[in-house]
Amino acid sequence: MKPEKVDALLRHYGAPEEDRKEALDCLARAKESPGWTPPAGSSEAFRALFAMESQAKTIKVYQESNVPGMLQTRGYAKALMQAFSRTQPDDGQQRKHQKELEERLEFRMRRQTLLDGDRAPLYQAVIAESVLSLQRGGPLVHREQLRYLQNVAENKPRIHLRILRGSARSAGAALHNAMTLLQPFDEEKGRLIYLENRNRGGELLTDEGEIEAYMASLDDLWVDACDKTETMKLLQEHIDELSG
């Protein structure tokens, strides 16, 4: 994404001048660093999300198909990407996706470093319980992924994770099956909703009424999900099943 487009987006969302400058500096450094720019073919919405999340104060996520990208292990992420490549309609597109896989994988792993350090945003994720049973890459890869979720939930104070049981999920609080809220600057001006759409790229919501509705949905899902103790227990149960 061009710097002027990023700057326009940041101005639209009320970013202070200091934060805009830092985001643009980050974008400039990224161009000089392999693996730290969105891969070719990424949607404009995702590129905007990436440009802005480095300045986020709070990130809230809901996922009911996969572990959120920011919490994926390398093996799990690679298995997802390989599976997606196999869904492409012809051999040419499959080969193209396979060729780009390592670039996409490296970007996803490096993007996760945003959650490290003193300036890391508060990251709050709700994951549907069904995700714990959806093996990606086989039992060993999946077990490693669940153990990683346990580890970050226990040892990274800025990451908060809850599992949403199937019975709670059926209540219908989720407005979308994969959504992300960014609060980069302040409660009123910095809000941004990103909807992940598997086959159509992502969608960025800017309408304040829509943002309010999705924020309420994310808050309801958080309240309905298991607390930390129950979440850790559920993760361990699924790990034990994979170890048996």
N, C-alpha and C positions, 0 to 999 in steps of 0.2 A: 504494500500500500504506500502511495506517495506521501511524503511528509506533510504537504499542504492539505491533503485529505484528512490525515490523522489530526492535524491542528484544528481543522474545521469541526471535526467530530468532538474534540475535547472542548472547544469553545461552546458548541451546542449544549454539552452536558454541564456547563458551568465550571469547568476546571480552572483553578487559579493559575495565574501566569507562571508561577514557579513550578507547578506540577506539569503544565504543558511543556515547559522547557525541558524538564527532566525526562518526560516521555519521549520527546523528539530526540534528545541525546541518546536515550536507550535504543531507539530505532536506528539511529546512525551507527551506533556501535554494533548493533545486530547485523547490519549489512556486511560488516567486516569480519564476522565470526561465523564460520560454517556451522550449520545445524541450529542456528538461533534466529532464523527467519521462517515464517510459515511456508510450507512446501508449495511448489507449483501446483496450481489447481485448487488451492484453498479458496473458499468463498470470500467475498468482500466482507460479509458479516463476521466470519471467523477472524479475518485479518484485523477488523476493528476491535473485536473482543480481545485479541492478543495485545494490540497496542494499548488498550486501556486497563487490562487486568494488572499490569505491573504497578499501577498507581492505586489499586483497589484497597480500601480499608476493610471491606467485608465482601466475601464471596459465599453465596448460598447456592447449593446444587441439589437437584433431585434427579435420580436415575432409576429406571425400572427395567433396563435391558442389559446394562453392563456396569462394571465398576467405573466411576468417573475417571476421565483421562488423567487428571492431576494426581490420582491415587493408584494408578496401574503400575504393576511391575513390568520389566522389559519383556519377559516371556509371555505374560498375559496380553500386553499390547500387540506384540508380534503375532500372536495367534489370532487376535481380532482382525488385524490388517490382512493376514493371509486368507482368512475366511471371507473377508469383503472382496478380495481380488477374485476369488473363485465364483462370486456372484455376478461378475461382469458378463455382458451378453455375448462377447466374442473373444476369440483367442488373442487378438491384437490388444484389446483393452486389458485383458488379464495380464499379458506380458508387460504392458506399460505400468500397471499398478505394482507388479512384482519388482520391476526395476526401480521404482520410486520408494519401495518399502523401507529401505534402510534410512533414507533421508527423513521420511515421516517418523520413523521410530526414534531417531536421534533427536528430532525436534520435540517429540512428546516427552522424552526423558529430560531434556534440558529445561523445558517449560516448567517442570515440576519444581525446579530450584526456586521458583517464585515463593514457594511456601516455606523456605528456609530463611534463617537470619532474623535479626531484631526487627526489621521492617516488614516482615511477612504479614499478609492480611489474615484476618480471622476467617477460617475456612470451615464452613458448616455444611455437611453432606448428609442427605437422607438417601438410603439405597433400599430398594424393594427386596424383601426376603427372597424372592424367586431368583435374584441374581446370584445368591450364595450357592444355588444348586445348578446353575448353568455353567458347566465345565467348559473352559476355554483353553485349548491346548493340551488337554488331558489332565488326569488327576494330580500329577506332580506339579505342573504349572499352576493349576487352580489352587492347590493347597498352599503353595508359596504365596499366591496372591492374598488368600485369606489371612495368612500369618502376617503378611505385610500390613494389612488393614488393622489387625490387632496391635501391631507395633506402633504405627503412627498415632492411633487413637490413644494409646497408653503413654507415649513418650514425647509427642509433639503438642505442647500446650495450646498452640494456635489452631490445631485441627480438631474438630468435633464431629463425631460420626454417630449416626443412629440408623438402625435397621427398622424398616416398616414392615410389620407382619402382613400377611395376605388378608387377614380379616379386617385390619384397619385400612388397607389399601382399597378394599371394595367399597369403602364409604364414598369414594368419588371425589376426594379433595384435589387430586392432581389435574391441573388444566392441560398438562402436556407430559409426555413420558420421559423427556430429557430437557430440563430447563436450568438456566443459570441466572442468578441475580448478581450484579456488581453494584456496590455502593462505593464509588471511588473517592468522592470528595465531601459531600455532606448529605444529610438525610433527604433534602428536597431536590437538589440540582444534579446529583451525581448518579442517579439510579438508571440502570440499564438491564434489560432482559434479553438473554440470548436463548433461542430455541434450536436445539439440534435436530435436524431432519436428515435421516440416513441417506436418502436417495436424492435430495434436492439441495444439499448444502444447508447452511444455517440461516436463521432469520433473526434480525435485530429489531426489537420493539422500542419505539420512541414515544408512542402515545402514552400520556400520563395515566389515563384511565385504564389502559391495558396493563401498564406496569403495576398499578395499585392492585389489580385483580390477581396478577401472578405473584406478587409479594404476599398477598393474603393466602394464596394457595400454598406457597412454600412454608409460611408460618404454621398453617394448619397441619401440614405433613410432619413438621418437626414436633409439634405437640402430640400428634397421634402415634409417632414412632416410639420404639422402645427407648428406655433411658440407657445410660452408658453401661451399667451393670448387666442389664438384660442383653444389650447388644454384644458385649464381650462374651457372654454365655452362648449366644446363638452362633457366633463365629467359631467358638471352640467346638461346639457340637458338630458343625459341618467339617471342621478340620479333622476331628476324630473319625468321622465317617469316611473321609478320604484316606485316613491312615490305617483303617481296619483291613 
